[in-house]
């Protein structure tokens, strides 16, 4: 019974040898560097693509456990976007309707509707999904 092995050029080899579950930030950075090198290759072989897929799976698992972004309510997301862009309530009045509507949304008295979410996602260049 033959075992299919993935053949990878020495320059993409990991210090730790065969890919394993990531156990440290140093190992995480090493895997990211290898994936970056493979991604920048003009014509990766199918083995290199498979190797990158394995590394990406391990990287995603590590990041989900160690670098997870906490859940945020739509209002928390909106406040964060406002802070990041140096905006105040009155700056969103044209997008959301009036300053009083913005105030009600930010104080939890009113929920964002579909149209407002679409406008906000375009304004901040984010997926509408961040508001759900």
N, C-alpha and C positions, 0 to 999 in steps of 0.2 A: 504494500500500500504506500503510494508516494504522497509526500506532504508538499503542498505548494508553499514555497518560500518567497518572500518579497525581497528582491535584490535592490539594494540602495547603494549609490556611490558613497565612498568613504567620507566625502566632505559633508554629507548629510547625517552621518552616524552620530548618535548621542553618546555623551561621555559615559552614561550608565549602561550602554549596550542596548539591548532590545527594549522597546517602550514598555513602561510599567505604569501603574497608577501613580499619579504625581503626589509626592509626599512633602514637598518643600517649595518655597517661593523660588529658590535658585533653580530647581528642576523645572518649575513652571516657566521661568524665563528662558531656559535652555530650549524647551519644547517650542515656545513661541518663536525663538530665533530660527530654529530649523524650519518651521512652517513658513516663516517669512522668506527664507532663502528658496524654499521649494516654490512658493507662490510667485516669486520674481523670475523663475525660470521660464524661458520662452516656450519650450515644448517638453514638459515633464513626461516621463514614461508612465505607463499604466501602473507599474510598481511604485513609482514615486507618488503618484496620485493616491494609491491605496495607503501608502505609508503616511502621507499627509492626513488622510481621513482618520486613520487610527490616532494620530497625534491630536488632531482637532477634537475628537471624541474625548480623549483624556483631558485635554485643556478645558473643554466645556464642563466636564464633571468637576474638575478642581475649582473652576471659577464659580460655578453654581454654589458650591459648598463654602468657599472662602471669600468670594468677592460679590456675593449676592446683593442686589439692590433691594432695599426694603420696600414693601408695598406702600403705596401712597394713595390717598383719596384724590379725586379730581380737583378739589379745592387746594390740597397741598401741592399738587403738580402745577396748578395755575399760579399759586403764590411763588413757587420756586422759579417758574419761567419769568414771572414779573421781576423778581429779585435779580435774576441772572441778566436781565435786559434793562435794569434800572427804570422800570415802569411803575407808575402809581395807578390807583383806581381810575382817575379821570382819563388816563391814557388809553384805557380799554373801553371807555364809554362808546366810542364810535363803532367798535367791533361788536359789543354785547348789547347795545341799545342806549342805555342812559347810565349816569353815575349811580343812581339808586339801584338799578338792576345789578351792576357790578358789585355794589356793597352787599346786596342781599345774597348774591352767589358766594362772595368771600366770607360771609358770616353764617353760611349754611341754611339760610332761610329760603333759598331757591336753588334748584338744580340746573346744571347746564343742559340745554336742549341740543338736539342734533345739529341744527343750523349754527348755533353758537360754537359747538365743538368743531365743526368744519371750518369756520372762520378762524378760530384760535389755532387750529393745526396748520392752516396756511400761513397765518401771521408769524408763528414761531417755528415753522418748518419742521414739525414733528408729526408723527403718526396720530390719527384720531384715537387710536387705541390707548394712548397714554392717559386719556381722560376717563377711562372705564375701570 
